[in-house]
């Protein structure tokens, strides 16, 4: 029995990421409030703009992280337009350990609801492809060309870590929202070809907090308590991920 246990432990060690092996932690985080300025993002049936929600969520998330000792930078602090490629470049230039892009989702079907978290990759469903097209503001053909380029990029060392980060945030969003707000569908963790995540030299995810195109979703996104819960849940997801990377810091967090 002892020998079998040893074999299992060695096998598990092989799947440990490089960051965990080296004991690297998370110290600097870049939060990216989606859209801004001349780009309002998706707009809800009652006029709520994605750019307003994402900036507000980022402003709620930032102090939560700072109180835990993290250095937190934002790609925008006001209603300004920033090209997608400059957002990731900002994170790279500042040598961030994590990149969190915050968005609200939209669909041509106003009945679609739920929360989902993405990391970079080739979309595996029509819905994921449509979400990427919306956030990238590109056509299906352009997205197809982009996915061909991304095929090799998604084999980088950050892919597994981005997947882990996305899973942690999504899980905490589901737990947090359904604890206070019943019936928020869990749409899971997905991959898609988002320009804003391309070239990130650190684990990077895009969080679709709710469907602003759905009347119920827009109503929730308009509420202070819902926004607070979203920020708290993303915060807990980041903490859980960071704690797994740096066990020594769990007592401090």
TITI-944940 format. One record per residue: residue number from 1; y, x, z of N, C-alpha, C in turn. Coordinates in nm, 2 decimals, padded with zeros to 4 digits, m for minus. Last residue first. Layout:
<atoms>
NUM/Y/X/Z/Y/X/Z/Y/X/Z $
...
</atoms>
This chain:
<atoms>
253/03.55/m00.32/00.39/03.59/m00.44/00.32/03.56/m00.57/00.40 $
252/03.45/m00.13/00.55/03.59/m00.14/00.54/03.64/m00.27/00.48 $
251/03.18/m00.16/00.50/03.23/m00.19/00.63/03.38/m00.20/00.64 $
250/03.16/m00.08/00.23/03.13/m00.22/00.27/03.19/m00.26/00.41 $
249/03.17/00.18/00.16/03.30/00.11/00.18/03.28/m00.04/00.23 $
248/02.92/00.27/00.11/02.99/00.33/00.23/03.12/00.25/00.26 $
247/02.84/00.16/m00.12/02.79/00.10/00.00/02.87/00.15/00.12 $
246/02.97/00.11/m00.40/03.01/00.20/m00.29/02.96/00.15/m00.16 $
245/02.86/m00.08/m00.57/02.89/00.05/m00.62/02.91/00.15/m00.51 $
244/02.86/m00.30/m00.40/02.73/m00.25/m00.46/02.75/m00.11/m00.51 $
243/03.13/m00.33/m00.36/03.05/m00.30/m00.25/02.91/m00.25/m00.30 $
242/03.22/m00.41/m00.61/03.26/m00.28/m00.56/03.17/m00.24/m00.45 $
241/03.10/m00.67/m00.63/03.06/m00.57/m00.73/03.10/m00.43/m00.67 $
240/03.22/m00.80/m00.42/03.08/m00.78/m00.42/03.03/m00.67/m00.51 $
239/03.49/m00.78/m00.50/03.45/m00.72/m00.37/03.30/m00.69/m00.37 $
238/03.49/m00.95/m00.72/03.52/m00.80/m00.74/03.47/m00.73/m00.62 $
237/03.42/m01.19/m00.60/03.33/m01.13/m00.70/03.36/m00.98/m00.72 $
236/03.64/m01.23/m00.44/03.51/m01.21/m00.38/03.41/m01.15/m00.48 $
235/03.83/m01.27/m00.65/03.85/m01.17/m00.55/03.71/m01.13/m00.49 $
234/03.74/m01.50/m00.76/03.74/m01.38/m00.85/03.75/m01.26/m00.75 $
233/03.79/m01.67/m00.54/03.65/m01.65/m00.59/03.64/m01.53/m00.68 $
232/04.06/m01.67/m00.50/03.97/m01.62/m00.40/03.83/m01.59/m00.45 $
231/04.14/m01.78/m00.75/04.18/m01.64/m00.71/04.09/m01.58/m00.61 $
230/04.03/m02.04/m00.72/04.00/m01.95/m00.84/04.03/m01.80/m00.80 $
229/04.16/m02.13/m00.50/04.02/m02.11/m00.49/03.97/m02.02/m00.61 $
228/04.43/m02.14/m00.59/04.39/m02.06/m00.48/04.24/m02.03/m00.47 $
227/04.39/m02.34/m00.79/04.43/m02.20/m00.83/04.40/m02.10/m00.71 $
226/04.33/m02.55/m00.62/04.23/m02.51/m00.72/04.26/m02.36/m00.76 $
225/04.57/m02.58/m00.48/04.44/m02.55/m00.40/04.33/m02.50/m00.50 $
224/04.75/m02.65/m00.68/04.77/m02.53/m00.60/04.64/m02.49/m00.54 $
223/04.66/m02.78/m01.00/04.66/m02.79/m00.85/04.67/m02.66/m00.78 $
222/04.63/m02.75/m01.26/04.76/m02.78/m01.22/04.78/m02.78/m01.07 $
221/04.36/m02.73/m01.30/04.44/m02.61/m01.31/04.58/m02.63/m01.27 $
220/04.29/m03.00/m01.27/04.25/m02.91/m01.17/04.34/m02.78/m01.17 $
219/04.39/m03.10/m01.51/04.44/m03.15/m01.38/04.41/m03.06/m01.27 $
218/04.24/m02.96/m01.70/04.39/m02.94/m01.69/04.45/m02.99/m01.56 $
217/03.99/m03.08/m01.64/04.02/m02.93/m01.62/04.16/m02.90/m01.61 $
216/04.04/m03.34/m01.72/04.01/m03.31/m01.58/04.03/m03.16/m01.55 $
215/04.10/m03.30/m02.00/04.20/m03.36/m01.90/04.17/m03.34/m01.76 $
214/04.04/m02.99/m02.15/03.98/m03.11/m02.09/04.08/m03.17/m01.99 $
213/04.18/m02.77/m02.21/04.18/m02.87/m02.32/04.11/m03.00/m02.27 $
212/04.13/m02.59/m02.02/04.26/m02.66/m02.02/04.27/m02.77/m02.12 $
211/03.85/m02.52/m01.86/03.89/m02.57/m01.99/04.02/m02.65/m01.98 $
210/03.87/m02.23/m01.66/03.84/m02.37/m01.67/03.89/m02.41/m01.81 $
209/03.87/m01.94/m01.67/03.87/m02.01/m01.54/03.84/m02.16/m01.55 $
208/03.71/m01.70/m01.81/03.76/m01.82/m01.86/03.76/m01.92/m01.74 $
207/03.77/m01.36/m01.79/03.73/m01.47/m01.71/03.79/m01.60/m01.77 $
206/03.64/m01.07/m01.92/03.73/m01.17/m01.94/03.69/m01.30/m01.88 $
205/03.60/m00.73/m01.81/03.55/m00.86/m01.83/03.67/m00.96/m01.86 $
204/03.49/m00.39/m01.79/03.60/m00.49/m01.83/03.54/m00.62/m01.86 $
203/03.46/m00.07/m01.67/03.40/m00.20/m01.67/03.51/m00.30/m01.69 $
202/03.65/00.15/m01.88/03.60/00.11/m01.75/03.53/m00.02/m01.76 $
201/03.79/00.19/m02.11/03.71/00.31/m02.06/03.66/00.28/m01.92 $
200/03.81/m00.03/m02.37/03.82/m00.02/m02.23/03.73/00.10/m02.18 $
199/03.77/m00.09/m02.64/03.82/00.04/m02.61/03.84/00.06/m02.46 $
198/03.82/m00.44/m02.62/03.77/m00.32/m02.70/03.84/m00.19/m02.65 $
197/03.92/m00.65/m02.49/03.82/m00.57/m02.41/03.78/m00.44/m02.49 $
196/04.08/m00.78/m02.66/04.14/m00.73/m02.54/04.05/m00.64/m02.46 $
195/03.91/m00.88/m02.86/04.00/m00.76/m02.89/04.05/m00.70/m02.76 $
194/03.59/m00.98/m02.80/03.73/m01.00/m02.76/03.81/m00.87/m02.78 $
193/03.32/m01.10/m02.88/03.40/m00.99/m02.94/03.55/m01.02/m02.91 $
192/03.10/m01.17/m02.60/03.17/m01.21/m02.72/03.27/m01.10/m02.76 $
191/02.85/m01.29/m02.38/02.91/m01.18/m02.45/02.98/m01.23/m02.57 $
190/02.85/m01.45/m02.06/02.82/m01.45/m02.20/02.89/m01.32/m02.26 $
189/02.73/m01.63/m01.78/02.79/m01.51/m01.83/02.75/m01.49/m01.97 $
188/02.79/m02.00/m01.72/02.72/m01.87/m01.72/02.80/m01.75/m01.77 $
187/02.88/m02.24/m01.68/02.85/m02.21/m01.82/02.79/m02.07/m01.83 $
186/02.86/m02.47/m01.44/02.85/m02.33/m01.46/02.80/m02.30/m01.60 $
185/03.10/m02.74/m01.39/02.98/m02.69/m01.46/02.98/m02.53/m01.47 $
184/03.19/m02.88/m01.11/03.24/m02.79/m01.20/03.13/m02.71/m01.27 $
183/03.12/m03.07/m00.90/03.09/m03.10/m01.04/03.16/m03.01/m01.14 $
182/03.36/m03.06/m00.64/03.23/m03.10/m00.69/03.23/m03.11/m00.85 $
181/03.52/m02.81/m00.49/03.54/m02.91/m00.60/03.41/m02.94/m00.66 $
180/03.42/m02.65/m00.29/03.54/m02.73/m00.26/03.57/m02.83/m00.36 $
179/03.19/m02.54/m00.39/03.19/m02.57/m00.24/03.31/m02.66/m00.21 $
178/03.24/m02.50/m00.64/03.15/m02.61/m00.61/03.14/m02.64/m00.47 $
177/03.40/m02.27/m00.62/03.45/m02.39/m00.68/03.37/m02.51/m00.64 $
176/03.23/m02.07/m00.50/03.35/m02.11/m00.44/03.41/m02.24/m00.49 $
175/03.00/m02.06/m00.68/02.99/m02.09/m00.53/03.12/m02.14/m00.48 $
174/03.13/m01.99/m00.92/03.04/m02.11/m00.91/03.03/m02.15/m00.76 $
173/03.26/m01.75/m00.85/03.33/m01.87/m00.90/03.25/m02.00/m00.88 $
172/03.04/m01.59/m00.79/03.13/m01.63/m00.68/03.22/m01.74/m00.72 $
171/02.92/m01.57/m01.04/02.85/m01.63/m00.93/02.94/m01.67/m00.82 $
170/03.13/m01.45/m01.19/03.08/m01.58/m01.23/03.01/m01.65/m01.11 $
169/03.14/m01.20/m01.06/03.26/m01.29/m01.06/03.21/m01.43/m01.09 $
168/02.88/m01.09/m01.11/02.93/m01.11/m00.97/03.05/m01.21/m00.96 $
167/02.87/m01.09/m01.39/02.77/m01.17/m01.31/02.83/m01.20/m01.17 $
166/03.07/m00.91/m01.45/03.08/m01.04/m01.49/02.99/m01.14/m01.41 $
165/02.96/m00.68/m01.33/03.09/m00.73/m01.28/03.11/m00.87/m01.32 $
164/02.73/m00.64/m01.49/02.72/m00.66/m01.34/02.85/m00.73/m01.29 $
163/02.86/m00.60/m01.74/02.76/m00.72/m01.72/02.75/m00.75/m01.57 $
162/02.99/m00.36/m01.69/03.06/m00.48/m01.72/02.98/m00.61/m01.70 $
161/02.76/m00.20/m01.65/02.85/m00.22/m01.54/02.94/m00.35/m01.56 $
160/02.65/m00.21/m01.91/02.57/m00.25/m01.79/02.66/m00.29/m01.67 $
159/02.87/m00.09/m02.06/02.81/m00.22/m02.09/02.74/m00.28/m01.97 $
158/02.94/00.17/m02.02/03.02/00.06/m01.94/02.96/m00.08/m01.96 $
157/02.80/00.32/m02.19/02.76/00.32/m02.05/02.83/00.21/m01.97 $
156/02.76/00.15/m02.51/02.82/00.25/m02.42/02.78/00.23/m02.27 $
155/02.70/m00.03/m02.70/02.59/00.05/m02.64/02.64/00.15/m02.54 $
154/02.90/m00.15/m02.82/02.85/m00.22/m02.71/02.73/m00.15/m02.64 $
153/02.95/00.00/m03.05/03.04/00.02/m02.93/02.98/m00.04/m02.80 $
152/02.78/m00.09/m03.24/02.75/00.04/m03.18/02.83/00.06/m03.05 $
151/02.90/m00.34/m03.30/02.75/m00.33/m03.27/02.72/m00.20/m03.20 $
150/03.16/m00.36/m03.36/03.13/m00.36/m03.22/02.98/m00.33/m03.20 $
149/03.16/m00.39/m03.64/03.22/m00.27/m03.58/03.17/m00.25/m03.43 $
148/03.06/m00.64/m03.66/02.99/m00.54/m03.72/03.03/m00.40/m03.66 $
147/03.26/m00.79/m03.53/03.13/m00.78/m03.47/03.04/m00.67/m03.53 $
146/03.46/m00.78/m03.72/03.48/m00.72/m03.60/03.35/m00.70/m03.53 $
145/03.36/m00.95/m03.92/03.38/m00.81/m03.95/03.40/m00.73/m03.82 $
144/03.36/m01.19/m03.78/03.23/m01.13/m03.83/03.25/m00.98/m03.86 $
143/03.63/m01.23/m03.74/03.54/m01.21/m03.63/03.41/m01.15/m03.67 $
142/03.71/m01.27/m04.00/03.76/m01.15/m03.93/03.67/m01.12/m03.81 $
141/03.57/m01.51/m04.05/03.54/m01.39/m04.13/03.59/m01.27/m04.06 $
140/03.69/m01.68/m03.87/03.55/m01.66/m03.85/03.51/m01.53/m03.93 $
139/04.02/m01.55/m03.77/03.93/m01.64/m03.84/03.78/m01.60/m03.82 $
138/04.20/m01.52/m03.46/04.15/m01.47/m03.59/04.06/m01.57/m03.65 $
137/04.28/m01.51/m03.19/04.37/m01.57/m03.29/04.33/m01.51/m03.43 $
136/04.14/m01.43/m02.97/04.18/m01.33/m03.06/04.28/m01.37/m03.17 $
135/04.08/m01.68/m02.85/04.16/m01.57/m02.78/04.21/m01.46/m02.86 $
134/03.95/m01.80/m03.07/04.07/m01.86/m03.01/04.15/m01.76/m02.93 $
133/03.73/m01.64/m03.12/03.83/m01.67/m03.22/03.96/m01.72/m03.17 $
132/03.60/m01.66/m02.87/03.65/m01.53/m02.91/03.76/m01.55/m03.02 $
131/03.52/m01.93/m02.88/03.61/m01.88/m02.77/03.68/m01.75/m02.81 $
130/03.35/m01.93/m03.10/03.48/m02.01/m03.11/03.57/m01.96/m03.00 $
129/03.14/m01.77/m02.99/03.22/m01.73/m03.11/03.35/m01.80/m03.12 $
128/03.05/m01.94/m02.79/03.11/m01.81/m02.75/03.19/m01.75/m02.87 $
127/02.96/m02.15/m02.95/03.06/m02.18/m02.85/03.13/m02.04/m02.81 $
126/02.75/m02.04/m03.09/02.87/m02.09/m03.16/02.99/m02.10/m03.07 $
125/02.62/m01.74/m02.94/02.63/m01.88/m02.96/02.75/m01.92/m03.03 $
124/02.65/m01.47/m02.90/02.52/m01.52/m02.93/02.51/m01.67/m02.94 $
123/02.88/m01.22/m03.00/02.86/m01.36/m02.96/02.72/m01.41/m03.00 $
122/02.85/m00.89/m02.90/02.84/m00.99/m03.02/02.81/m01.12/m02.97 $
121/03.08/m00.78/m02.64/02.95/m00.78/m02.72/02.96/m00.88/m02.84 $
120/03.22/m00.76/m02.32/03.22/m00.73/m02.46/03.09/m00.72/m02.53 $
119/03.18/m01.05/m02.11/03.20/m00.90/m02.13/03.18/m00.88/m02.28 $
118/03.30/m01.35/m01.95/03.25/m01.27/m02.06/03.27/m01.12/m02.04 $
117/03.23/m01.64/m01.77/03.28/m01.51/m01.77/03.22/m01.42/m01.88 $
116/03.32/m01.99/m01.73/03.23/m01.88/m01.78/03.30/m01.75/m01.78 $
115/03.32/m02.33/m01.63/03.37/m02.19/m01.61/03.27/m02.09/m01.67 $
114/03.39/m02.66/m01.76/03.32/m02.56/m01.70/03.39/m02.42/m01.69 $
113/03.37/m02.90/m02.03/03.42/m02.85/m01.90/03.34/m02.73/m01.86 $
112/03.44/m03.10/m02.31/03.38/m02.98/m02.26/03.45/m02.93/m02.13 $
111/03.59/m03.31/m02.42/03.50/m03.34/m02.31/03.43/m03.22/m02.24 $
110/03.73/m03.23/m02.63/03.80/m03.24/m02.51/03.71/m03.27/m02.39 $
109/03.64/m03.01/m02.86/03.58/m03.12/m02.79/03.64/m03.13/m02.65 $
108/03.76/m02.78/m02.91/03.80/m02.89/m03.00/03.74/m03.02/m02.94 $
107/03.86/m02.61/m02.61/03.76/m02.65/m02.71/03.81/m02.77/m02.79 $
106/03.94/m02.34/m02.40/03.98/m02.45/m02.48/03.87/m02.48/m02.58 $
105/04.02/m02.17/m02.08/03.94/m02.20/m02.20/03.99/m02.32/m02.27 $
104/04.24/m01.93/m01.96/04.19/m02.06/m01.95/04.12/m02.09/m02.08 $
103/04.20/m01.59/m01.82/04.23/m01.69/m01.93/04.19/m01.83/m01.88 $
102/04.23/m01.25/m01.74/04.23/m01.39/m01.69/04.28/m01.49/m01.80 $
101/04.06/m00.95/m01.73/04.15/m01.03/m01.81/04.13/m01.18/m01.77 $
100/04.04/m00.67/m01.55/04.00/m00.81/m01.54/04.11/m00.89/m01.62 $
99/03.90/m00.36/m01.53/03.99/m00.44/m01.61/03.95/m00.58/m01.60 $
98/03.87/m00.08/m01.30/03.82/m00.21/m01.35/03.93/m00.28/m01.43 $
97/03.98/00.16/m01.27/03.84/00.15/m01.25/03.78/00.02/m01.29 $
96/04.24/00.31/m01.48/04.19/00.20/m01.39/04.03/00.21/m01.38 $
95/04.42/00.50/m01.59/04.29/00.54/m01.54/04.23/00.43/m01.44 $
94/04.64/00.43/m01.72/04.65/00.44/m01.58/04.52/00.47/m01.51 $
93/04.54/00.43/m01.98/04.64/00.52/m01.95/04.66/00.54/m01.80 $
92/04.36/00.21/m01.96/04.31/00.34/m01.99/04.41/00.45/m01.95 $
91/04.54/00.00/m01.93/04.44/00.02/m01.83/04.38/00.16/m01.84 $
90/04.69/00.01/m02.16/04.76/00.03/m02.04/04.66/00.06/m01.93 $
89/04.49/m00.04/m02.35/04.55/00.09/m02.35/04.62/00.12/m02.22 $
88/04.45/m00.31/m02.30/04.35/m00.22/m02.26/04.40/m00.08/m02.26 $
87/04.71/m00.39/m02.39/04.66/m00.43/m02.26/04.55/m00.34/m02.21 $
86/04.74/m00.33/m02.65/04.82/m00.26/m02.56/04.78/m00.28/m02.41 $
85/04.59/m00.50/m02.80/04.54/m00.36/m02.79/04.62/m00.29/m02.68 $
84/04.74/m00.75/m02.78/04.61/m00.73/m02.71/04.57/m00.59/m02.70 $
83/05.09/m00.72/m02.71/04.98/m00.72/m02.80/04.85/m00.69/m02.73 $
82/05.26/m00.93/m02.50/05.21/m00.80/m02.50/05.09/m00.81/m02.60 $
81/05.55/m01.12/m02.41/05.44/m01.10/m02.51/05.40/m00.96/m02.51 $
80/05.62/m01.25/m02.08/05.65/m01.16/m02.20/05.53/m01.15/m02.28 $
79/05.69/m01.36/m01.81/05.66/m01.44/m01.93/05.70/m01.35/m02.06 $
78/05.57/m01.10/m01.59/05.66/m01.21/m01.63/05.61/m01.27/m01.76 $
77/05.41/m00.89/m01.57/05.45/m00.95/m01.44/05.54/m01.07/m01.47 $
76/05.12/m00.76/m01.74/05.25/m00.83/m01.74/05.28/m00.90/m01.61 $
75/04.92/m00.61/m01.64/04.96/m00.58/m01.77/05.10/m00.65/m01.80 $
74/04.94/m00.49/m01.31/04.93/m00.60/m01.40/04.98/m00.57/m01.53 $
73/04.75/m00.31/m01.06/04.85/m00.31/m01.17/04.83/m00.43/m01.25 $
72/04.66/m00.21/m00.74/04.65/m00.32/m00.84/04.77/m00.31/m00.93 $
71/04.46/m00.03/m00.53/04.59/m00.02/m00.61/04.57/m00.12/m00.72 $
70/04.32/m00.17/m00.24/04.31/m00.14/m00.38/04.45/m00.12/m00.43 $
69/04.32/m00.26/00.03/04.34/m00.12/00.00/04.34/m00.08/m00.14 $
68/04.31/m00.53/00.07/04.19/m00.45/00.10/04.20/m00.30/00.06 $
67/04.55/m00.61/m00.01/04.53/m00.61/00.13/04.40/m00.54/00.17 $
66/04.51/m00.61/m00.29/04.60/m00.50/m00.22/04.58/m00.50/m00.07 $
65/04.37/m00.84/m00.33/04.30/m00.71/m00.35/04.38/m00.60/m00.28 $
64/04.56/m01.03/m00.27/04.43/m01.03/m00.20/04.36/m00.90/m00.21 $
63/04.77/m00.97/m00.44/04.78/m00.94/m00.30/04.65/m00.94/m00.22 $
62/04.64/m01.06/m00.70/04.69/m00.92/m00.67/04.70/m00.89/m00.52 $
61/04.59/m01.33/m00.71/04.48/m01.24/m00.70/04.52/m01.10/m00.65 $
60/04.83/m01.45/m00.76/04.76/m01.49/m00.64/04.65/m01.39/m00.61 $
59/04.90/m01.34/m01.00/04.99/m01.32/m00.89/04.92/m01.36/m00.76 $
58/04.70/m01.45/m01.16/04.71/m01.30/m01.14/04.79/m01.27/m01.02 $
57/04.77/m01.72/m01.16/04.64/m01.67/m01.10/04.64/m01.52/m01.07 $
56/05.01/m01.70/m01.30/05.01/m01.75/m01.16/04.88/m01.71/m01.09 $
55/04.93/m01.62/m01.55/05.02/m01.54/m01.47/05.02/m01.57/m01.32 $
54/04.76/m01.84/m01.62/04.70/m01.70/m01.60/04.80/m01.61/m01.52 $
53/04.94/m02.05/m01.64/04.83/m02.05/m01.54/04.78/m01.91/m01.51 $
52/05.11/m01.98/m01.85/05.17/m02.00/m01.71/05.06/m02.00/m01.60 $
51/04.94/m01.96/m02.07/05.01/m01.84/m02.02/05.07/m01.85/m01.88 $
50/04.85/m02.22/m02.10/04.76/m02.12/m02.05/04.84/m02.00/m02.00 $
49/05.05/m02.50/m02.01/05.03/m02.38/m02.09/04.94/m02.28/m02.03 $
48/05.03/m02.85/m02.01/05.02/m02.73/m01.93/04.98/m02.61/m02.02 $
47/05.04/m03.09/m02.16/05.14/m02.98/m02.18/05.13/m02.86/m02.10 $
46/04.84/m03.26/m02.14/04.96/m03.30/m02.08/05.07/m03.19/m02.08 $
45/04.63/m03.13/m02.28/04.68/m03.26/m02.33/04.81/m03.31/m02.26 $
44/04.72/m02.77/m02.27/04.65/m02.89/m02.23/04.71/m03.02/m02.28 $
43/04.71/m02.50/m02.49/04.79/m02.60/m02.42/04.71/m02.73/m02.39 $
42/04.63/m02.15/m02.50/04.59/m02.29/m02.52/04.69/m02.38/m02.44 $
41/04.91/m01.94/m02.56/04.77/m01.96/m02.54/04.74/m02.10/m02.56 $
40/05.18/m01.89/m02.62/05.15/m01.97/m02.50/05.00/m01.98/m02.47 $
39/05.35/m01.62/m02.72/05.21/m01.67/m02.73/05.17/m01.75/m02.61 $
38/05.59/m01.54/m02.66/05.58/m01.62/m02.78/05.44/m01.68/m02.80 $
37/05.49/m01.49/m02.33/05.60/m01.49/m02.42/05.58/m01.59/m02.54 $
36/05.13/m01.50/m02.31/05.26/m01.47/m02.26/05.37/m01.46/m02.37 $
35/04.78/m01.39/m02.26/04.89/m01.45/m02.34/05.02/m01.42/m02.28 $
34/04.63/m01.35/m01.93/04.62/m01.37/m02.08/04.75/m01.43/m02.14 $
33/04.69/m01.09/m01.71/04.72/m01.24/m01.73/04.72/m01.26/m01.88 $
32/04.49/m00.85/m01.61/04.55/m00.89/m01.73/04.57/m01.04/m01.74 $
31/04.48/m00.61/m01.36/04.47/m00.75/m01.39/04.55/m00.78/m01.51 $
30/04.32/m00.31/m01.29/04.42/m00.37/m01.37/04.39/m00.52/m01.40 $
29/04.27/m00.12/m01.00/04.23/m00.24/m01.08/04.35/m00.29/m01.16 $
28/04.14/00.15/m00.83/04.25/00.10/m00.91/04.20/m00.01/m01.00 $
27/03.89/00.19/m00.70/04.02/00.22/m00.63/04.14/00.15/m00.70 $
26/03.56/00.17/m00.64/03.67/00.11/m00.72/03.79/00.13/m00.64 $
25/03.34/00.47/m00.64/03.39/00.34/m00.59/03.50/00.29/m00.68 $
24/03.04/00.65/m00.69/03.18/00.62/m00.73/03.22/00.48/m00.69 $
23/02.80/00.77/m00.65/02.87/00.71/m00.54/03.01/00.68/m00.57 $
22/02.64/00.84/m00.85/02.74/00.94/m00.81/02.82/00.89/m00.69 $
21/02.48/00.62/m00.88/02.42/00.75/m00.85/02.52/00.85/m00.80 $
20/02.67/00.43/m00.96/02.61/00.42/m00.83/02.54/00.55/m00.79 $
19/02.74/00.53/m01.22/02.84/00.52/m01.11/02.78/00.51/m00.97 $
18/02.50/00.51/m01.35/02.55/00.64/m01.32/02.66/00.64/m01.21 $
17/02.28/00.25/m01.22/02.38/00.30/m01.31/02.44/00.44/m01.26 $
16/01.93/00.24/m01.19/02.06/00.25/m01.12/02.16/00.31/m01.21 $
15/01.69/00.24/m01.30/01.78/00.15/m01.35/01.92/00.15/m01.29 $
14/01.54/00.43/m01.15/01.57/00.46/m01.29/01.67/00.36/m01.35 $
13/01.49/00.31/m00.91/01.60/00.41/m00.92/01.64/00.44/m01.06 $
12/01.27/00.15/m00.96/01.39/00.09/m00.94/01.51/00.18/m00.96 $
11/01.07/00.35/m00.97/01.09/00.27/m01.09/01.23/00.21/m01.08 $
10/01.07/00.43/m00.70/01.11/00.53/m00.81/01.14/00.45/m00.93 $
9/00.98/00.20/m00.58/01.11/00.25/m00.55/01.16/00.34/m00.65 $
8/00.72/00.17/m00.68/00.82/00.07/m00.71/00.96/00.12/m00.69 $
7/00.60/00.40/m00.56/00.61/00.39/m00.71/00.71/00.28/m00.75 $
6/00.60/00.33/m00.29/00.68/00.44/m00.34/00.70/00.44/m00.49 $
5/00.43/00.11/m00.29/00.57/00.09/m00.25/00.66/00.20/m00.30 $
4/00.19/00.23/m00.34/00.24/00.13/m00.44/00.39/00.11/m00.41 $
3/00.16/00.39/m00.12/00.18/00.45/m00.25/00.24/00.35/m00.35 $
2/00.12/00.19/00.08/00.24/00.28/00.09/00.27/00.34/m00.05 $
1/m00.12/00.08/00.00/00.00/00.00/00.00/00.13/00.09/00.00 $
</atoms>
